[in-house]
Amino acid sequence: MAGGTEHLIDRVGCFTPKIEQLSELTAGEIGFITAQIKEVAQAKVGDTITTVKGGALQALPGFKEVQPVVFCGLFPVDAADFEKLRESIGKLRLNDASFSFEMESSAALGFGFRCGFLGLLHLEIIQERLTREYDLDLITTAPSVVYRIQLRASRTDDAREIYLHNRPTIPIPAGSNRSTNPGSRPRSTRPMNTSAPSSSSARIAAGSRPALPTSAPRPGVV
C-alpha cells in the first residue's frame, strides 16, 4: 500500500516446514505469497499488503521508509569500466532495496556514483560484492553523512532547509544560520575510576559528555 503498486498473486502458502500451498491466508495466519513483482524496491519491509477489491482502506501504522545514513562515492579505477559499474550497481539494487545511488562526477576521479548505505558495514559488503562478483577495481571516497543547512529568509526567498551530501567540497551558502548533521546520544553507566578512557573516546569522536561527580566512587553516567 505504501508503494502504491498492484501485482498478480501466483500462489499462497505456508511453511510446515515444507512448502504447503493454501487457498487463502486470513487474519492471524503466517505464510507467504508469490507475486509478479519485478523489482524488490516495490516490496518494502513492513508495508501492508491488501487485495485490490474490498481491501483495507488504510495501511497498518508504524511503517517507515528505509533511509540511508552513510554516503560515499564509488569510482572505477579504469574509466572504461564506468558502464560495467552502472550495470553492476543496478543488479545489486534489485535485491537490496536499502541501497541507493545516483550518478556524480569528479574532476580528479571522473564519472562515478554517489551511493547511500545503512552503515559502514553495509558499505563494506556492497564494495566487496562489486569487487568479487563483478570483478571491478574501485576507488571509494571517504564516507560522510548528510548535513542539513537552515537558511534564513531573505528579500527574495523564504526560510528553508537544504541538504548537502559532501560538506567539505561544498561551501555553506551565505545567509545560513545553522548547520546540523546526524548524531547519537549514547548512555553508559560505569565506575567513576574508568570514566577517563570513555571521555577521551568521546573527544576523539567529536563528542562531549556532561559533568560527572568526583567525590564518591559510585557509578556515573557518561
C-alpha positions, -999 to +999 in steps of 0.1 A: +000+000+000+029+024+007+044+017-027+011+021-045+017-008-068-005-037-079+007-073-086-009-105-096-007-133-070+005-166-084+003-187-052-003-185-015+011-209+011+029-215+043+059-235+056+053-266+078+084-267+075+079-278+039+061-256+014+023-261+016+001-243-008-031-228+006-062-213-010-061-182+012-044-166+042-066-149+069-061-127+099-035-141+124-020-166+100+016-166+089+026-176+054+040-164+020+028-152-013+044-154-048+036-124-069+048-110-102+070-083-086+098-073-109+117-051-085+125-057-048+121-020-041+083-024-048+080-048-019+091-028+011+098-044+045+069-035+069+045-025+042+008-035+042-005-059+016-042-060+008-065-070-021-074-046-048-111-053-044-126-050-010-093-045+006-082-024+036-088+014+034-057+023+055-024+007+059-012-006+093+006+021+113+043+021+120+057+017+085+088+038+078+109+041+046+144+028+049+167+058+047+205+056+040+226+074+066+261+069+052+272+081+018+303+077-003+314+079-039+323+048-059+345+054-090+361+028-113+399+028-114+397+024-152+373+050-168+363+024-194+346+003-167+320+030-159+292+013-179+301-020-162+299-003-128+265+011-138+251-023-147+266-040-116+252-014-092+218-018-109+219-056-104+227-051-067+199-027-063+174-054-075+180-075-043+189-048-019+162-021-016+181-002+011+210+006-013+206+038-032+228+055-058+230+085-082+255+095-108+282+121-099+314+133-115+347+144-100+374+165-117+401+141-103+382+107-104+360+111-134+325+097-136+311+075-107+282+071-084+272+087-051+259+058-031+239+056+002+242+028+028+226+019+061+260+020+077+297+013+073+292-025+074+267-022+046+291-001+026+319-027+030+295-055+019+285-037-012+321-028-021+332-064-015+304-077-037+312-054-065+349-064-064+344-102-061+312-108-081+316-083-109+355-081-110+356-043-106+385-022-092+370+007-074+381+039-057+360+047-027+358+082-013+357+088+025+322+080+040+302+110+050+267+119+063+240+143+051+243+179+065+212+199+070+216+237+064+189+261+076+187+292+055+174+325+068+147+343+050+158+370+025+142+396+004+136+371-025+134+337-007+116+323+023+133+305+051+141+269+040+163+239+046+188+223+021+208+191+024+244+187+015+259+152+009+295+163+008+301+193+030+339+196+028+337+202-010+305+224-010+307+258+008+279+267+031+256+291+014+256+327+025+226+335+048+227+302+066+224+304+104+226+267+114+243+236+102+235+201+117+244+165+110+232+132+123+245+122+158+237+099+187+233+102+224+246+070+240+243+063+277+268+043+296+269+035+333+303+026+347+325+030+378+340+065+382+376+053+380+370+041+344+354+073+331+386+089+318+391+064+289+355+069+278+358+107+280+389+105+258+370+084+232+342+109+232+366+138+225+382+118+197+348+112+181+340+149+183+316+143+211+311+157+246+299+144+280+280+160+309+299+169+341+304+140+364+306+139+402+340+131+415+335+129+453+323+093+456+335+062+437+300+053+426+288+046+391+285+076+368+267+083+336+289+092+305 
